[in-house]
Amino acid sequence: MSTDILDEEISNYETFRDTLSAVLIQRLSQVPAKATKSKSSRRSRQKQHPRRPPAEPPTTPTPEADTALPSDADDLSDFITYIATSIFTALPSPFRTLSHHTWSTTPSLQSAYSLPLTAETTTPLLNALDPSIPDSLLVYSIINSTSTTPLPADISPSTPLISLPDLLAPILTTYLTTITAPPPPPASTKATTTACEICQRDWINLSYHHLIPRFVHAKVVKRGWHRADELQNVAWLCGACHQFVHRFANHEDLARKYYTVELLLAEEEVVRWAEWVGRLRWKGLGVRRTKGP
């Protein structure tokens, strides 16, 4: 099975990885350091009985003896990325490419993945999962069984260890809820934007720019250039960059070719403008500026 992430899956993969990582980090932080305690006890006993030869170490490591946490942040990051990538690429294709539009217009998907997901409804999603993934999670005591079926219903509620479907059900529920949520209204994104998205000046007033100009919304939908739910995508720009964008391309070109900040910044003319205007600073009542582009 390939573990390559397709371009159209990257955004959803990052959402899944972030959701999974929060749970893995929490559970890893709760794993008892059995191996450390065992070594300490052996050292104590050896001091009390110096003539007794030390016991031979086990030739095959067991899960109980190998629960030490990854000691390095890079190791932990690699472990989480490995688990996230392996699980995500094993999920059914529709699950990896879902969006608000496909979810809201496809009742069969809403029925197939009825929220919240349970361990029982999660199990069929794991049919293509590499068996090494449950093994890896078992080693770190994140789950207590390599089976991809839920634990029996009569298991003690105080048991801290869970099966893989039990672990993933709330994670996949959060993932689905996030990727199928409607886009926020333009004004609500201002709080998360601290600088002009083109020139990166963070001390100047910003206003939102419709990446798909409102004057061509009807034409855009009629001709199938974009979906109706994408029309409110905006970028927060300073006044100078806002005016520059509308000088750089007409409404139709903006809608068809430059409907994201990334597409705008892929143009050399836009990059030169951003570098130049980004050096512009107010000084008292006048303006301090450098030579124009």
C-alpha positions as CSV (number, residue, x, y, z in Angstrom):
1,M,0.0,0.0,0.0
2,S,1.3,3.4,-0.9
3,T,1.9,6.0,1.8
4,D,2.1,8.9,-0.6
5,I,-0.2,11.9,0.1
6,L,-1.8,13.3,-3.0
7,D,-1.9,17.1,-3.5
8,E,-5.6,17.2,-3.1
9,E,-5.3,15.3,0.2
10,I,-2.6,17.4,1.9
11,S,-5.0,19.8,3.7
12,N,-7.1,17.0,5.1
13,Y,-4.0,15.0,6.0
14,E,-2.6,17.9,8.1
15,T,-5.9,18.2,9.9
16,F,-5.9,14.5,10.7
17,R,-2.2,14.5,11.8
18,D,-2.8,17.5,14.1
19,T,-5.9,15.8,15.6
20,L,-4.1,12.5,16.1
21,S,-1.0,14.1,17.5
22,A,-2.9,15.7,20.3
23,V,-4.3,12.4,21.5
24,L,-1.0,10.5,21.0
25,I,1.0,13.0,23.0
26,Q,-1.6,12.9,25.8
27,R,-1.6,9.1,26.0
28,L,2.2,8.9,25.7
29,S,2.6,11.3,28.7
30,Q,0.4,8.9,30.8
31,V,2.5,5.7,30.0
32,P,4.2,4.5,33.2
33,A,7.9,4.2,32.9
34,K,8.0,0.4,33.7
35,A,11.4,-0.1,32.1
36,T,13.0,2.7,34.2
37,K,11.5,1.3,37.5
38,S,12.6,-2.2,36.6
39,K,16.3,-1.1,36.1
40,S,16.2,0.9,39.3
41,S,14.9,-2.1,41.3
42,R,17.6,-4.4,39.8
43,R,20.4,-2.0,40.7
44,S,19.0,-1.9,44.3
45,R,18.9,-5.7,44.6
46,Q,22.4,-6.0,43.2
47,K,23.8,-3.7,45.8
48,Q,22.2,-5.8,48.6
49,H,23.6,-9.1,47.0
50,P,27.0,-8.2,45.4
51,R,28.1,-11.8,45.0
52,R,25.0,-12.8,43.1
53,P,25.6,-12.8,39.3
54,P,23.3,-10.4,37.4
55,A,20.4,-12.0,35.5
56,E,20.8,-12.4,31.8
57,P,18.8,-9.7,29.8
58,P,15.9,-11.0,27.8
59,T,16.8,-11.8,24.2
60,T,13.4,-10.7,22.9
61,P,12.0,-7.4,24.1
62,T,8.4,-7.5,25.3
63,P,5.9,-4.6,25.2
64,E,6.0,-4.3,29.0
65,A,9.8,-3.9,28.9
66,D,9.8,-1.4,26.1
67,T,7.4,1.4,27.1
68,A,10.0,4.1,27.5
69,L,8.8,7.2,25.7
70,P,10.7,8.6,22.7
71,S,13.4,10.6,24.4
72,D,13.9,13.2,21.7
73,A,11.4,15.7,20.2
74,D,12.4,14.8,16.7
75,D,11.9,11.1,17.5
76,L,8.4,11.8,18.8
77,S,7.6,13.9,15.7
78,D,8.8,11.2,13.4
79,F,6.8,8.6,15.3
80,I,3.6,10.7,15.1
81,T,4.2,11.4,11.4
82,Y,4.7,7.7,10.7
83,I,1.5,6.7,12.5
84,A,-0.5,9.5,11.0
85,T,0.6,8.9,7.4
86,S,0.1,5.1,7.6
87,I,-3.4,5.4,9.0
88,F,-4.5,8.3,6.8
89,T,-3.4,6.5,3.5
90,A,-5.2,3.4,4.6
91,L,-8.5,5.1,5.0
92,P,-11.0,4.9,2.1
93,S,-10.4,7.5,-0.6
94,P,-13.7,9.4,0.0
95,F,-12.7,9.8,3.6
96,R,-9.4,11.4,2.6
97,T,-10.8,14.0,0.2
98,L,-14.0,15.1,2.0
99,S,-14.9,18.8,2.0
100,H,-17.9,20.8,3.2
101,H,-19.2,20.8,-0.4
102,T,-19.0,17.1,-1.0
103,W,-20.3,16.3,2.5
104,S,-23.3,18.7,2.3
105,T,-24.3,17.6,-1.2
106,T,-23.8,13.8,-0.7
107,P,-26.4,12.2,1.6
108,S,-24.8,8.8,1.1
109,L,-21.6,10.0,2.7
110,Q,-23.4,11.5,5.6
111,S,-25.2,8.1,6.1
112,A,-22.0,6.0,5.7
113,Y,-20.1,8.2,8.2
114,S,-22.8,9.2,10.6
115,L,-21.4,11.3,13.4
116,P,-20.2,10.7,16.0
117,L,-18.3,7.7,14.7
118,T,-18.1,4.7,17.1
119,A,-15.6,1.9,17.5
120,E,-18.0,-0.3,15.5
121,T,-18.3,2.1,12.6
122,T,-14.6,2.8,12.6
123,T,-13.5,-0.8,12.3
124,P,-14.4,-1.2,8.6
125,L,-12.3,1.9,7.8
126,L,-9.2,0.0,9.0
127,N,-9.3,-3.0,6.6
128,A,-6.3,-1.8,4.6
129,L,-4.2,-0.8,7.6
130,D,-0.7,-2.2,7.8
131,P,-0.5,-4.6,10.8
132,S,2.7,-2.9,11.9
133,I,0.7,0.1,13.0
134,P,-1.2,-1.6,15.8
135,D,2.0,-3.3,16.8
136,S,3.8,0.1,17.1
137,L,0.9,1.5,19.2
138,L,0.9,-1.6,21.4
139,V,4.7,-1.3,22.1
140,Y,4.0,2.2,23.7
141,S,0.9,1.0,25.6
142,I,-1.3,3.4,23.6
143,I,-3.6,0.5,22.9
144,N,-3.8,-2.9,24.5
145,S,-4.6,-5.1,21.6
146,T,-3.3,-5.3,18.0
147,S,-6.8,-6.4,16.9
148,T,-8.7,-3.8,14.8
149,T,-12.0,-4.8,16.5
150,P,-13.4,-2.9,19.5
151,L,-12.9,-4.2,23.0
152,P,-15.7,-6.1,24.7
153,A,-18.4,-3.9,26.1
154,D,-18.0,-5.3,29.6
155,I,-14.4,-4.1,30.0
156,S,-13.8,-2.0,33.1
157,P,-14.4,1.7,32.4
158,S,-11.3,2.5,34.5
159,T,-9.1,0.6,32.1
160,P,-6.7,3.2,30.6
161,L,-5.8,1.1,27.5
162,I,-8.1,0.8,24.5
163,S,-8.3,-0.9,21.2
164,L,-7.4,0.8,17.9
165,P,-11.0,1.4,16.8
166,D,-11.7,2.9,20.3
167,L,-8.7,5.1,20.0
168,L,-9.5,6.3,16.5
169,A,-13.3,6.8,16.7
170,P,-13.2,10.2,18.5
171,I,-10.1,11.3,16.5
172,L,-11.8,10.6,13.2
173,T,-15.0,12.2,14.5
174,T,-13.1,15.4,15.2
175,Y,-11.3,15.2,11.8
176,L,-14.6,14.8,9.9
177,T,-16.3,17.6,11.9
178,T,-13.4,19.9,11.1
179,I,-13.0,19.3,7.3
180,T,-16.8,19.3,6.6
181,A,-17.5,22.5,8.5
182,P,-18.7,25.5,6.4
183,P,-16.1,28.2,5.7
184,P,-16.2,31.0,8.2
185,P,-17.6,34.4,7.3
186,P,-14.9,36.9,6.1
187,A,-15.0,39.1,9.2
188,S,-14.4,36.1,11.6
189,T,-11.0,35.4,10.1
190,K,-9.6,38.9,11.0
191,A,-8.7,37.8,14.5
192,T,-6.2,35.2,13.2
193,T,-4.6,37.5,10.7
194,T,-1.8,39.7,12.1
195,A,-0.2,41.1,8.9
196,C,-1.0,41.9,5.3
197,E,-1.0,38.6,3.5
198,I,1.1,40.0,0.6
199,C,3.6,42.5,2.0
200,Q,3.6,41.1,5.5
201,R,3.4,44.5,7.2
202,D,1.9,43.9,10.6
203,W,1.5,47.5,11.8
204,I,-0.9,48.8,9.1
205,N,-4.7,48.7,8.9
206,L,-6.1,45.7,6.9
207,S,-9.3,45.1,5.0
208,Y,-10.5,42.0,3.3
209,H,-10.2,41.3,-0.4
210,H,-12.6,38.9,-2.0
211,L,-10.2,36.5,-3.8
212,I,-13.1,35.8,-6.2
213,P,-14.4,39.4,-6.9
214,R,-18.0,39.9,-6.1
215,F,-18.7,41.5,-9.5
216,V,-18.3,38.2,-11.2
217,H,-19.8,35.8,-8.6
218,A,-22.8,34.9,-10.8
219,K,-20.6,34.3,-13.9
220,V,-18.1,32.2,-11.8
221,V,-20.8,29.8,-10.6
222,K,-22.7,29.7,-13.9
223,R,-19.5,28.7,-15.8
224,G,-18.3,26.3,-13.2
225,W,-15.1,28.1,-12.3
226,H,-15.8,27.8,-8.6
227,R,-18.5,26.5,-6.3
228,A,-20.9,28.8,-4.6
229,D,-19.5,27.9,-1.2
230,E,-16.0,29.1,-2.3
231,L,-17.1,32.7,-3.2
232,Q,-16.5,34.1,0.2
233,N,-12.9,33.2,0.4
234,V,-10.9,36.3,1.3
235,A,-7.4,37.6,2.0
236,W,-6.6,40.4,4.5
237,L,-4.6,43.1,2.7
238,C,-3.3,46.6,3.4
239,G,-4.8,49.3,1.2
240,A,-1.8,49.5,-1.0
241,C,-1.7,45.8,-1.8
242,H,-5.5,45.7,-2.2
243,Q,-5.3,48.4,-4.9
244,F,-2.3,46.7,-6.5
245,V,-4.1,43.4,-6.9
246,H,-6.9,45.1,-8.8
247,R,-4.4,46.8,-11.0
248,F,-2.5,43.6,-11.6
249,A,-5.5,41.6,-13.0
250,N,-9.1,42.2,-14.0
251,H,-12.0,40.6,-12.2
252,E,-12.3,37.6,-14.4
253,D,-8.5,36.9,-14.3
254,L,-8.5,37.2,-10.6
255,A,-11.4,34.7,-10.4
256,R,-9.9,32.2,-12.8
257,K,-6.1,32.5,-12.3
258,Y,-5.4,34.2,-9.0
259,Y,-8.1,33.1,-6.5
260,T,-5.6,32.3,-3.7
261,V,-2.8,34.3,-2.1
262,E,-0.4,31.5,-3.1
263,L,-1.3,31.9,-6.8
264,L,-0.8,35.7,-6.6
265,L,2.6,35.3,-4.9
266,A,3.6,32.8,-7.6
267,E,3.9,35.8,-10.0
268,E,7.2,37.6,-10.1
269,E,5.5,41.0,-10.5
270,V,3.6,40.5,-7.3
271,V,6.7,39.3,-5.4
272,R,8.6,42.4,-6.5
273,W,5.8,44.6,-5.4
274,A,5.6,42.9,-2.0
275,E,9.3,43.2,-1.4
276,W,9.2,46.9,-2.3
277,V,6.1,48.0,-0.5
278,G,7.1,45.9,2.5
279,R,10.0,48.3,3.1
280,L,7.7,51.3,3.2
281,R,7.3,52.8,6.7
282,W,5.6,55.9,8.0
283,K,7.9,58.4,9.7
284,G,6.1,61.1,11.6
285,L,3.7,62.9,9.3
286,G,5.7,62.1,6.2
287,V,6.7,58.9,4.4
288,R,10.1,57.2,4.3
289,R,10.4,55.1,1.2
290,T,13.0,53.4,-0.9
291,K,13.4,53.4,-4.7
292,G,10.4,51.9,-6.4
293,P,10.3,48.6,-8.2
